[in-house]
Amino acid sequence: MLLHKSSDLFRLMKVCMLSEEKKFFVSYFHSPSNMTTGHDGEGEEFETLDDVWGEGGDGWYGKAGEYWNQQDASINGVLGGFGDLHPTDVAGSETFLNMVFSQLAVPRDRGADCGAGIGRITQFLLQKQLKQMDIVEPCANLIKTAQVELGKNFQGEFIQSPLQSWVPKMNTYNLLWHQWVLLYLTDKDCVDYLVRCRESLTPGGAICVKENVSMKSGQFLVDSDDNSVTRTLDQYKSLFTRAGLKIALQFKQPRWPSHLFPVLMFALVPIV
């Protein structure tokens, strides 16, 4: 449930668990596309967020792919060396997911773990809550490990694809789970992807997002090691709105180390 990369792409779900002070901050005025002045902690400065993305594509995603290709296909590997947080993470997600099903009455027929990595969240949580789960992951060695970990009796599909190019079937999924993956997508790719996710929902379905969030107003952080961006809450809200989605539930990961970025969970539903 981590890392997204693919032969020519990127590792989507990485736990970008960095301290608030570690690297690089950029201040902004209005929208996620209008950031100004920043650097990556290594001397490179950016005048706008568009300068951070560059032209996107392999120029942006390739570095994440290289980074995650070097990580172990294990819980500790996909959690960036924070494997001891696995039980806390799953417990928080379970609490949130119970809220999604009870308060939003989301059906439980079919879901997708998007940026699933080795299938960690599906194995320990999602497959217990939904009748069928699909695994979407661009990294060949991670998806291979997921197949082994989930076993021969696993009923879902294994889809090897980066999220920025994955097109889920329309009117198919009750729930789409994303954890530490949207931080790898450019704003444009993220909005376009969430629109496709919205169109793939069945009536009553929801898109779940779990991400690190920079709580310092007006600042986001770029990790130049793997080309990920820890966005602010306002930035995420803007992306969701631009994709035609609204936050139906919001929940903060409990019992999380204070020296790491806060982790927020969102249940998104279409704006009607």
N, C-alpha and C positions, 0 to 999 in steps of 0.2 A: 504494500500500500504505500508505496513511496516512489519516488523516482520515475521520471518519464524520460525516456530517451529513445531513440530508435536508431537504426543505422544512420540515418541522416537527420535525426532529431535530438530530442532532449529527454531528460529524465524528469518527469513531472512530479513527483511528490516528494520532495525532499524536506526533511524537517529542518527548516532554516532557523534553527534555534540559536540565535546569536544574542548577545547581550545588547541592550539598547545603545550602549556606547561604542560598540565594536567598530563599525566601519563608516558609513557614509550617509550624510543627510542632505536632502534637497528641500528647499522651501518652495511653496507654490501659492498661487493666488486664487484661482477659481476651480478649474476642472483638472482631472488627472492628466490632461494633455497640455496643461499650461504651467508646468513646473519651471522654476528658474534656479540657477546657480547651485551646483553640487559637485561632489567628487566621489571617488570610490575608495578613499583611504590609502591609495597608492600613488597619489599625485595627479591623476587624471580628473579634469573638471568638465562639467556639462552645463551648458547654458539652458537647455530645455530637456524635458523628459524624452522628447523625440530623439535627441542626441544620444540618450541612453539606449533606446531601442535600436538606433541605426535604421537599417532597412528591414529589420526583422529577418525572417527566414533562417537559413543556415547560419547567417552571420550572427544571429542572436542565439538560436537554439543549439547550435553545434557544441558550444562550450559546456553546456549542461549535460549533453550526451556524453562527452568525453569524461566529465567529472564522475557521472554515475556509473559509467562502465568500469571504473576502478574500484567501486564499492562492493563489499561482500553481499551476496544474495542471501541475507539473513536478517533477522529482526534488528539486531544491532547495526547492521550495515545500512538498511533502509532508513533507520532512525538516526543516521548521522553520528553514531557512537553513543546515543542516548537510549540504549536498549532497556535500561532500568526503568524508563518512563512508560514502557509498553502497558503494564497493568493499569496505571493511572489514566493513560490516554484512552484505553478501551472502556474503562469504567465511566469516564466522562461522556464518551460518545454514546454509550448505552443509555445513560440517563437522558441525554438529549433526544435520542431516537425514540425512546418511550414517550416523550412529550410530543414528538412529531406524529406518532401513530394515535395517541390518545386525544390530543387537542385538535389535530387537523384531519383526523380520520383518513389518513392516507392508506390506500389499499396495499396489500402485501403480496401481490402475485409475482411481480418481476421487478428486479432492480439491476443497476449496473454500478460496479466499483470502478470509477474513472481515474486512471493513474494508479492502478492497484498495486504495482510493484510485485511483491511475492504473494499477494493475496492476504496479507496480514489481517486487515479489518474484515474482509469477507470470512476468513477462517474463524476468527474469534468473536465475531458479532453479526455481520450482515446475513450470513446464510442461516442463522438461527431465527432471524426475524422475517425473512422473505422466502417464498417458495422457490424462486429461481433467481440466481445472481449471475450476471455476465461480468467477465474480467476484461478491462480495457487497459492495455499497457504497451508502450512502444518498445521497451527493452527486451530483447530476445532471451537473455539469460534469466531475467527476472520472471518473465511469463512462464519460462520452462520450470523454474522453481515453484511457481504458483501451481502449476499443474501437478507437480509431485506432492506439495503440501496439502492441496485440496482433495487429492485422491481420485480414484477411478469412479467413485459414486457421485462425483460432482456433476450436477445437471446443466450448468450454464455453459455459455460460449466463451472461448478465449479469443479476444480480438486484439491483434497486434497493430497498434496505430497510435500516433501522437494525437493529443486532443485537438491541436489546432487544425488538423485535417480530418478528424473523425466525424462522420455524419451519422448519428444514430437514427434508426428507423422511426418514422413519425408514429405517434399514438401507440407507443410500445411500452414505455417504462412508467411504473408507479413511483419509483424513487431513483434518483441519480446521486451517488455519493462521491464527493471530491474532498480529499484531505491532503493539504500541503502540496497542491499541484497548480493552482491558479497563479501562484507567485512566479511561475516560469513563463506565463503567457504575456505578450504585449497587450496593451489596452484594447487595440482593435481586434486582435485575435481572440481575446477573452470575451469581448462583447459578441462577436460573431459566433463563437462557440456556444455561449450561453443561450443565444437565440435558437440555435439548433437543438439544444437540450430542451428548451421550453416547448418547441414544436414536437418533441418526441414524447412528452408527457401524456399519459392517459388522464381522463377527467379525475380530479381529486389528487393528482400526483404532485410531487414536490422535488425540488433540487436542493440537496444539502451541501453546504460548503463549510469546511473547517480549515482555518488559516491562522498563521501568525499575523498579528495586527500591531502596527506602530501606534501607540497611544499618545505620542507627542504631537500635538496639533500642528498640522501643516508640514509635517516632515515624513519622508519615506526613506528607506535604506536600501542600497544596492549591494549585494554580495558579488564581488567580481570573481570569486572562485568558481561559481557555477551559473552566473548570469540569472540570479533570481532577485525579485523586488518585494520587499516587505512593505505593503501599502498601509495607508491610514484607513480608519473606519470610514471617513467621508469619501475616500477614493473608491472603496468597495461599494458603498451605497450608490455612488454615481454609475459605476459599471453595471450594477444590478438594474438600476432604473433604465439605463440606455438599452438594456437587453429586454425590456418589457417585463421585468420581474419586480416583486416587492417582498420585503422581509416579513414573513408571517410569524416566525419565532427567532429569537436571538438568545444565545446561552454562552456563558463564559466557562471555559474548561476549569473545573475546580482542582484544588491541591496541586497547582502548577508552580514550579520553582520561580522565585521572584526575580532571579537574575536572567531569566529567559523572556523573550517576547510573550505578552499575553496571547492566548489562543482563543478565538471566538468561533462559535458555530452559528450558522444561519440556515433556516429553512425558507426557501424561496418558492413563491407561487406566481403564476401569471397575473399581470395587472389586467383587470377586466373593466 
